[in-house]
Amino acid sequence: MKKPTIAISWNSSCGGCDESIIDIEERILDIAQKVEFVFWPCAMDFKYSDIKNLPDADIAVSLINGAIQNSDQERTVKLLREKSKIIVAFGSCACFGGIPSLANLTTSAKIFVQSFFKSPTVHNEEDIVPLSECTEGHYSLTLPEIHKTVSTLDMVIEVDYYLPGCPPTAKMVAGVIERILDGDLPEKGNVLAPEKVLCASCNRNATKPDNIKINEIKRIHEVIADPELCFLAQGILCLGPATRDGCDYPCIKGNMPCTGCMGPVTGADQGAKMIGTLGGILCAENEKETESLLSSLVDPAGAFYRYSTGASLLGRKREEG
């Protein structure tokens, strides 16, 4: 009997999602006995043509990580959609745009200027920028074309399931692969993680006062945080109230506040939810005092939408100058 086939694709992301698969460790050997990997360029020597030659819907499941930022990525994910029965948006960049989608707060033209002319580590006397097409002698060269907007995966293709996290933990990855192989899946469109916020299971929840009130927002590097006390009770911004549970909160266990990588629960806007939470706990009597307190948030967009800009109204689409 033919084994179920799996494809894994990497787009605009850091590579951490692929690393989380490796972190399954010996369990990956059990999975490998049950499946056949037909595409995983990060780990094995596969070509685009290997996928193109497969029959439609021949791949049991494709785990696609990373946001979509150029024409080659778009071409690849559309092909995988044709060839796959199930598509999983794998990791926060695929689910919500992730950190790459913070680029939607500016323009690709400005990004090119910063990257190729103004960066202190770049020496570019001839003012060269990448071109999508170039002719050199008898040869015609091409590079992928950069899109004006960084997109979530479901803005480009239909997605069946979502597995958030930056990256999803090895435990989450192994669990999802096993659920897929066992056919133990919910209705399509679901997020394969708990439908509750992180605070519900955080080990510091018991130390959170019933009525938190803070008169200063502190940055984690500015203080020595109490390793037992709720971060918000210490005045340290923690996105636990606005972030989906399921990661086993390794950051908080390491005495770092949640930065929101699991994204929002279904139907919520992560940044708006966190702003509303802060509005209820800040000790401010008027607008001027509120502005003074919020002035310590050096990067509000990066703080509230670090992983979800691409899926939010804040940065869903940008206009080019």
C-alpha positions as CSV (number, residue, x, y, z in Angstrom):
1,M,0.0,0.0,0.0
2,K,1.3,3.5,-0.9
3,K,2.2,5.6,2.1
4,P,0.5,9.0,2.5
5,T,2.8,11.8,1.1
6,I,3.8,15.0,2.8
7,A,5.2,18.2,1.3
8,I,6.8,21.0,3.3
9,S,7.5,24.4,1.8
10,W,9.3,27.5,3.1
11,N,8.5,31.0,2.0
12,S,9.2,34.4,3.7
13,S,10.1,33.2,7.2
14,C,13.2,32.6,9.4
15,G,13.4,28.8,9.0
16,G,12.2,28.1,12.6
17,C,9.2,26.2,11.4
18,D,11.4,23.7,9.6
19,E,13.6,23.5,12.6
20,S,10.6,22.7,14.8
21,I,10.0,19.6,12.6
22,I,13.6,18.5,13.3
23,D,12.9,19.1,17.0
24,I,10.4,16.2,17.0
25,E,13.6,14.2,17.4
26,E,13.2,10.4,17.4
27,R,9.4,10.7,16.9
28,I,10.1,11.8,13.3
29,L,11.5,8.3,12.7
30,D,8.1,6.9,13.6
31,I,6.4,9.4,11.3
32,A,8.8,8.7,8.5
33,Q,7.8,5.0,8.6
34,K,4.2,6.0,8.0
35,V,4.7,8.7,5.3
36,E,6.8,9.6,2.3
37,F,8.2,13.1,2.0
38,V,7.9,14.2,-1.6
39,F,9.0,17.8,-1.2
40,W,11.1,19.4,1.6
41,P,13.8,21.6,0.0
42,C,15.1,22.7,3.4
43,A,16.1,19.1,4.2
44,M,16.2,17.2,1.0
45,D,17.1,17.7,-2.7
46,F,13.7,18.2,-4.3
47,K,12.9,20.3,-7.4
48,Y,9.9,22.2,-8.5
49,S,9.5,19.7,-11.3
50,D,9.1,16.9,-8.8
51,I,5.8,18.4,-7.6
52,K,4.7,19.5,-11.1
53,N,4.8,15.9,-12.3
54,L,2.5,14.6,-9.6
55,P,-1.2,14.0,-10.3
56,D,-3.5,16.6,-8.8
57,A,-4.5,16.0,-5.1
58,D,-1.8,13.3,-4.9
59,I,-0.1,14.8,-1.8
60,A,-1.9,13.9,1.4
61,V,-0.9,17.1,3.2
62,S,1.3,20.1,2.6
63,L,2.7,22.1,5.5
64,I,3.4,25.6,4.1
65,N,5.3,28.1,6.3
66,G,6.1,31.7,5.6
67,A,4.3,34.7,4.3
68,I,4.0,35.2,0.5
69,Q,6.2,38.0,-0.6
70,N,7.3,37.3,-4.2
71,S,6.2,35.7,-7.5
72,D,8.2,32.5,-7.0
73,Q,6.5,31.8,-3.6
74,E,3.1,32.5,-5.1
75,R,3.8,30.1,-8.0
76,T,5.0,27.3,-5.6
77,V,2.0,27.5,-3.2
78,K,-0.5,27.6,-6.0
79,L,1.1,24.4,-7.4
80,L,1.0,22.8,-4.0
81,R,-2.7,23.7,-3.7
82,E,-3.4,21.8,-6.9
83,K,-1.4,18.8,-5.8
84,S,-2.5,18.5,-2.2
85,K,-5.6,17.2,-0.5
86,I,-4.9,19.2,2.7
87,I,-3.1,22.5,3.1
88,V,-1.9,23.6,6.5
89,A,-0.8,27.2,7.1
90,F,2.2,26.2,9.2
91,G,3.4,28.9,11.6
92,S,2.5,32.5,12.3
93,C,4.0,33.9,9.1
94,A,1.7,31.7,7.0
95,C,-1.3,32.2,9.3
96,F,-1.1,35.9,10.0
97,G,1.8,37.4,7.9
98,G,4.2,37.2,10.8
99,I,7.2,39.5,11.2
100,P,7.7,39.8,7.4
101,S,4.3,41.5,7.1
102,L,5.5,44.4,9.3
103,A,6.8,45.5,5.9
104,N,3.2,46.4,5.0
105,L,3.6,49.4,7.3
106,T,5.8,51.0,4.7
107,T,6.4,50.5,0.9
108,S,8.6,48.1,-1.0
109,A,10.3,51.2,-2.6
110,K,11.4,52.5,0.8
111,I,12.5,49.0,1.9
112,F,14.7,48.8,-1.2
113,V,16.2,52.2,-0.5
114,Q,17.0,51.3,3.1
115,S,18.4,47.8,2.2
116,F,20.6,48.7,-0.8
117,F,21.6,52.4,-0.2
118,K,21.2,53.4,3.4
119,S,22.0,50.4,5.5
120,P,25.3,51.0,7.3
121,T,26.7,47.6,6.3
122,V,26.1,48.1,2.6
123,H,28.7,49.5,0.2
124,N,26.9,50.1,-3.1
125,E,28.8,52.8,-5.1
126,E,27.1,51.9,-8.4
127,D,23.6,52.1,-6.9
128,I,22.7,48.6,-8.0
129,V,19.3,47.2,-7.1
130,P,18.0,43.7,-7.9
131,L,16.0,43.5,-11.2
132,S,13.4,40.8,-12.0
133,E,15.0,40.5,-15.5
134,C,18.5,41.1,-16.7
135,T,20.4,40.3,-19.9
136,E,24.2,39.7,-19.6
137,G,25.9,38.8,-22.9
138,H,24.0,35.9,-24.4
139,Y,22.2,35.0,-21.2
140,S,18.9,36.2,-19.8
141,L,18.6,36.0,-16.0
142,T,15.5,36.3,-13.9
143,L,14.8,36.8,-10.2
144,P,11.4,36.5,-8.4
145,E,9.4,39.8,-8.5
146,I,8.8,41.3,-5.1
147,H,5.1,41.9,-4.3
148,K,3.9,45.3,-3.1
149,T,2.1,43.6,-0.3
150,V,3.2,40.8,2.0
151,S,0.3,38.3,2.1
152,T,-0.9,35.6,4.5
153,L,-1.2,32.2,2.8
154,D,-5.0,32.3,2.7
155,M,-4.9,35.5,0.7
156,V,-3.2,33.5,-2.1
157,I,-4.7,30.0,-1.9
158,E,-7.4,28.2,0.0
159,V,-6.2,26.9,3.3
160,D,-7.7,23.9,5.1
161,Y,-6.2,24.3,8.6
162,Y,-4.0,26.7,10.6
163,L,-1.2,25.8,13.0
164,P,0.1,29.1,14.5
165,G,3.3,29.7,16.5
166,C,6.7,31.2,15.9
167,P,7.4,28.4,15.5
168,P,4.8,25.8,16.5
169,T,6.4,23.7,19.1
170,A,7.7,20.2,18.2
171,K,4.9,18.8,20.4
172,M,2.3,20.7,18.4
173,V,3.8,19.6,15.0
174,A,4.0,16.0,15.9
175,G,0.5,16.0,17.3
176,V,-1.0,17.6,14.1
177,I,0.8,15.2,11.8
178,E,-0.4,12.3,13.8
179,R,-4.0,13.7,13.8
180,I,-3.8,14.1,10.0
181,L,-2.6,10.5,9.5
182,D,-5.3,9.2,11.8
183,G,-8.0,11.3,10.1
184,D,-8.8,12.9,13.4
185,L,-9.4,16.4,12.1
186,P,-12.1,19.0,12.8
187,E,-14.1,20.8,10.1
188,K,-11.9,22.6,7.6
189,G,-11.0,26.2,8.4
190,N,-10.2,25.5,12.0
191,V,-7.1,26.5,13.9
192,L,-5.4,23.4,15.3
193,A,-4.8,24.9,18.7
194,P,-6.9,25.6,21.8
195,E,-9.7,28.2,21.5
196,K,-8.7,30.1,24.6
197,V,-6.2,32.8,25.6
198,L,-2.8,32.1,27.0
199,C,-3.6,33.6,30.4
200,A,-6.1,30.7,31.0
201,S,-3.2,28.2,31.5
202,C,-0.3,30.4,32.3
203,N,1.5,29.3,35.5
204,R,1.5,32.9,36.7
205,N,-2.3,33.3,36.5
206,A,-2.7,32.6,40.2
207,T,-0.5,35.6,41.0
208,K,-2.5,38.0,39.0
209,P,-4.5,40.4,41.1
210,D,-8.3,40.5,40.6
211,N,-8.0,44.2,39.7
212,I,-4.6,45.0,38.1
213,K,-3.8,48.7,38.0
214,I,-0.5,50.0,36.6
215,N,0.9,53.5,36.5
216,E,3.9,52.7,34.3
217,I,4.6,50.5,31.3
218,K,8.0,48.9,31.6
219,R,10.1,47.2,28.9
220,I,11.5,43.9,29.9
221,H,15.2,44.9,29.5
222,E,14.7,47.9,31.8
223,V,13.8,45.8,34.9
224,I,14.6,42.6,36.7
225,A,11.3,40.8,36.4
226,D,9.9,38.7,39.3
227,P,10.0,35.1,37.9
228,E,6.7,34.2,39.7
229,L,4.5,37.3,39.4
230,C,2.2,38.1,36.5
231,F,4.0,40.3,34.1
232,L,1.1,42.8,33.7
233,A,0.9,43.1,37.5
234,Q,4.6,44.3,37.3
235,G,3.7,46.8,34.6
236,I,5.5,44.8,31.9
237,L,3.7,44.5,28.6
238,C,2.6,40.8,28.1
239,L,0.2,39.8,25.3
240,G,-1.1,36.8,27.1
241,P,-4.7,38.3,27.4
242,A,-4.9,38.7,23.6
243,T,-3.0,35.6,22.4
244,R,-4.1,32.0,21.7
245,D,-3.1,29.3,24.1
246,G,-1.3,26.1,23.0
247,C,2.5,26.8,23.0
248,D,3.1,25.7,26.6
249,Y,4.4,29.3,27.2
250,P,8.2,28.6,27.0
251,C,8.9,32.4,26.9
252,I,7.1,33.0,30.2
253,K,8.8,30.0,31.8
254,G,12.1,31.7,30.7
255,N,10.9,34.9,32.5
256,M,10.1,36.7,29.2
257,P,6.6,38.1,28.6
258,C,4.4,36.8,25.8
259,T,4.9,38.7,22.5
260,G,1.9,37.2,20.8
261,C,3.3,34.6,18.4
262,M,0.3,32.3,18.5
263,G,-1.9,35.1,17.2
264,P,-5.5,35.9,18.3
265,V,-8.3,33.5,19.1
266,T,-10.9,33.2,16.4
267,G,-12.8,36.3,15.5
268,A,-10.6,38.7,17.6
269,D,-8.2,41.4,16.5
270,Q,-5.0,40.8,18.5
271,G,-3.9,44.4,18.8
272,A,-7.3,45.8,19.5
273,K,-7.9,43.2,22.2
274,M,-4.6,44.1,23.9
275,I,-5.2,47.8,23.6
276,G,-8.6,47.3,25.2
277,T,-7.0,45.3,28.0
278,L,-4.5,48.1,28.7
279,G,-7.2,50.6,28.7
280,G,-8.8,48.9,31.6
281,I,-5.7,48.6,33.8
282,L,-3.8,51.9,33.2
283,C,-4.0,54.3,36.1
284,A,-4.8,57.4,34.1
285,E,-7.5,60.0,34.9
286,N,-7.5,61.9,31.6
287,E,-6.3,61.8,28.0
288,K,-3.0,63.6,28.8
289,E,-2.1,61.0,31.5
290,T,-3.0,58.2,29.1
291,E,-0.7,59.7,26.4
292,S,2.1,60.0,28.9
293,L,1.8,56.4,30.0
294,L,1.6,55.1,26.4
295,S,4.6,57.2,25.3
296,S,6.8,54.4,26.8
297,L,5.6,52.1,24.0
298,V,8.4,52.8,21.6
299,D,6.9,50.6,18.8
300,P,3.1,50.2,19.2
301,A,2.6,48.4,15.9
302,G,5.4,46.0,16.6
303,A,4.2,45.5,20.1
304,F,0.6,44.8,19.4
305,Y,0.8,43.3,15.9
306,R,4.3,41.8,15.8
307,Y,3.1,38.5,14.2
308,S,-0.4,39.5,12.9
309,T,0.1,42.7,10.9
310,G,-0.7,40.9,7.6
311,A,-4.0,39.6,8.8
312,S,-5.1,42.9,10.5
313,L,-6.7,46.0,9.1
314,L,-3.5,47.9,10.1
315,G,-1.4,46.3,7.5
316,R,-3.5,44.1,5.2
317,K,-2.6,46.2,2.1
318,R,-0.2,49.1,1.5
319,E,-0.2,51.7,-1.1
320,E,3.0,52.3,-3.0
321,G,4.4,55.9,-3.1
